Amino acid sequence: MGKRIVIALGGNALGKNLPEQMLAVKETSKAIADLVEAGHTVAVAHGNGPQVGMIQNAFAAYCRQEPSADVMPLSMCVAMSQGYIGYDLQNALKEELLNRGLQQGVATVLTQVVVDGNDPAFQHPTKPIGAFMTKEEAEQMAREKGWHIAEDAGRGWRQVVASPKPLAVVELTTIRALAEADNVVIACGGGGIPVIATDNHHLKGAAAVIDKDLASELLAEHLDADMLIILTAVEKVAVNFNKPNQKWLDTLTPEEARTYIGEGQFAPGSMLPKVEAAVKFAESKPGRTALITLLEKARDGIDGKTGTRVTC
């Protein structure tokens, strides 16, 4: 019997620029189509770190040419990234499904996610977005643009923005209806467009980027998924990462995860939110499993052959 699965795509599944994205979504679509072909019901969420950074930079360049132009709010940049990533991904996935004789529809839902305007994350930005920079380049951006910057898991320096916790998926009813009608739904792109609910039912965009793994976990809970698959740049979660005593983990219990988190084993803005999301999903209902692995290993991971499985 097929499972209900929510997949959280990492940045490596989408590339770092438009040419890379066009190529990456074709390979990504093959891995997703494998799961659909195996009889699973699939919903897909994705990150947008490089893409939202490119959009910001493009509008910043435009503002330098047109001084009267307004700076584009970060929430709108997230919305734009959802649109063009979803466009490429749904087309590539639909093509792959049809090539296999599969008739499932594929739809992208522009998704808003409610956050708390008083979330402490707004005072402590941690979520990396945009291009990688050298330390010197990052420090220059901090001086010139007032950016918050941070080193990102040994890969370089990036801008960091607020990453409040997701509280509710605004378009959940639409997403659920599409999924129950046997469509592959692409939703919560970039963690969702961050919005703050006001007293008069107005949704106000927030200057933040929600972590896509935590948003994917929330979506998976609300869709009553059996499995949350968090795809990243490594096949398994490791402790003592990149050290001589590095250890890959086949399984992880919530208790073990909390111990490792307390030891600072997982980098904030990188592996930490993945592990936190996996633990939250595994504890949300008996029988639920979270899997952290590589895109191309997703099917093997479902079969228990690889990846890090988080279960109670």
N, C-alpha and C positions, 0 to 999 in steps of 0.2 A: 504493500500500500504506500502511495506517495505521501510525502511530508509537506506541511506548510512551512515554507522557508522564507526568511528575510535575509537578503545578502547586503552587506555593507562593503561597497567597493572602496579600496584604498586608492591613493593618487597614482600608483604605478599602473592601475587598470585604465587610466584615462590619459596619461602622458602629461607633459609640462607645458605644451603649447599647442596651437591648432594643428600643425602638420602631424605632430606626435599623436594627438587625440584621434585624428582620422584613422591612423593605423592601429592605435591601441584598442579602440572600440570594436574593431573587427575580431581581434583575439579574445577580448572580453566577452563578446557575444557568443563565441563558440563555447566558452565555459558555462555561460548561463543556459544556452540552448541544450547542453548536455544534461543539465538538471531537469529542464522541462521535458526533454525526450525520455528521461527516466521516470516520468510520471509525477514529478513534484510540482506543487503550486508555488510560484516564485514572485516575490516583490523585491525591488532593487532600490537601495539608497546609495548615495555616492558622496565623496568629498568634493571640494572645490577650491582648495587652498591656492594652487598656482593660478587657476582661472580667475578667481575673484581678485587676486592681486593684479593680474593683467588688466582687468576691467578698470580697477582703481587707477592704475598708471595711465591708461588711455584717457580717462576723463581728467586726470591731473594735467596731462599734456595739452588737452583741449582748453582747459581753464587758463593755461599760460598764454595761449593764442587769443582767447576771448575772455578778457578780464571780467566782463559782465556776467559770465556763465557761473551758475551755482555749482558747488562741489556736489558730486553724486553721493547720496547717503549710502552707507555700507549695506543696509537692508536691500536697497534697490540693486546694488551690485550683485548680491546673492541671488536675487530674482533673475537677473539677466544670465547669470551663470547656470541656473537651473534650466533656463530656456534653451541655451545653445548646447549644453551638454546633453540634455534630454533629447534634443533634436537628432544629434549624431548617434546617440546610443540606441534610441528606439528604432531608427531606420536600419542601423546595422543589425540589431537583434531580429527585427521583423524579416529582413532578408535572409538571415541565417535560419530562422525557423521555417520559412517557406521553402528554402533549399532542401530541408529535411522532410518536407511534406507535412509540417505541423501548422495548424491553422489558428493558433492562439493569437489574440490581438495583443498589441503592445501600446501602452499609453503613458505619457508623462503628465503628472499632476503637479501644477505649480502649488507648492506646499508651504503654508505658514505654520510656524511653531511658536506657541506662547511661552514667554519667559517672564520672570519676575523682575520688575524694574529696580527692586532693591537687592537683587542678587549680589553678594559680595564680589563676584567675578568681575563686575564692572570697575572695581577698585584695584584689581590685580590681573591685568591681561596676561594670558598664557598661550592662546591659540595661534600657532604660526600660519601665516598666509603669504602668498606672493613668492617671488623668486628667491633662491638662495643667494647669499652675498658673502663676501669676505668680511672679516671683522672690521676692517677699515671702511669698506663701503657701508656697512650697517651703521657704524658710528657717525658717518657723514649724513646718512638719512635721518638719524636721530637728531642731529644738530639742525639740519635744514628743515625737516618736516615735523619734528616733534614726535616721531614714531617711538613706540616701545619696541625694543629689539631683544632677541634672545638667541642663544646657540641651540640648534635643533638636532639633538641626538647624534652629535658627531659629524653631521653632514654639511654644516655651514650655518650662517646666521640669517635670520628672517625677521620680518615684522611680526609682532604678536599683538593680538586684539583680545577683547573680553570674550569669554566663552561661558555664558550662563547656562544653567541646567535647563533642559527642555521639560515643560510641564504638560503640554497638550498639543495634539496635532489638529489643527483647525479643519482641514479637509478630510478627516478620518472617514466620515460616512461615505464620501465619494470613492476614496481609495478602497474601502472594504467592499463596496458594491462592485467595483471593477474586478477586484480579485476573486470574488465569489462567482463572477460570470466568466471565470477561466481566462482572464487577461493577465499578462505580465505587466505589473504596474511599476513605474519608476517614480519614486516619491521621496520627499524629505531630502532633496538634493542639497548638498552643502550643509546638511544638518537642519535644513528648513530656513525659510525667511524668518528671522527673529522679530517677533512682535510682542508688544505689551498691551494687554486688554484694559480698556478704560471703562469707566462706569456707564457710559452711554453706548456700549457695544462697539465702539470704534477700536480698531487694531492699529496701533502706532508702531512703526518700524523702529528697531533698536540698533544702535551702533555696535554690532557684535557679530560673531560667527559661532553658531552652535556646533559642538563637536558632533560629527556625523555618526560616530559609533553610539553615542548616548541617545541621539535621536532615532537611530535605527532600532535600538533596544526598546525604546518607548513604542515605536511603530509595531515591532514584533509582538510585544505584549498585547496591544490593542487589537491586532489581527489574530490573536490566539495561535501564534505560530508554534510549531514543534521545535524548530531549530533556528538559531541566529548564527549566520556565518559571517565572520569579520575577516575580510581579506586584506592582507598587508604584504610587506616586502620580504617577509621571512616565512619559512615553512612551519616553524613552531615558535612558541614563546620561550625565551631563555632567561635564566638568572645569571648574574655576573656577566652580562652581555659584553662581548668583545674583550674579555679578560682571559688569562690563561686557564682559569677554573670555570669557564663558561659551561653551563649545563642546559640542554634542551629538555623541555617538559612535554611528555605525551599527554598527561592528564593534570588537572588542577582542580582542587576543591575550593570552595569559597574561603574556608578557614586558612588553607595554605596561601591563597592569593592575598588575604589580608596581612598575613605575616610578611610576605615578600614586599607588599606595598609599604608596610611599616619600616622595612629595611631600606626603602628607596630604590628597589630593584628596577622599577619601570619608569621611563622618562616621561615627565608631564608633557602633554601635547602630542605624545607619540604613542608608546605602548601602554601607558597608564590608563587612558580612557578606554582603550580596547579591553583591557582586563577588567576594569570597573564595569563596563557594559556587559561583558560576558558573565560576570558574577551576578549582577542584578537580574539578568534574564534567567539564569539557572535557578535562582532562588524564587523567582516570581510564581512558579507553579510546578508541582511535582511532574517529573518526566521530561522537562524541558532541558535542552542541551545547547550550549554555545560552542562554536568551533572557531579557532583562530588559525589561519593558514594562508598559503599562497593561492592566488587566483587559479592557476593551472592544477592545483592539488585539491580543489574543492570537492570534486566527485569522490576522490579517494578518501578525503577526510570524512565525508558522510558515511562511507563504508567502514570507517574506523581504521584505515590503513596509515594515516599520517595526520599532521596537525596537532594542536593542543585542544583537547576536549575539556570543557568546564562543566561539571555536573555536581549535584549535591550528593 
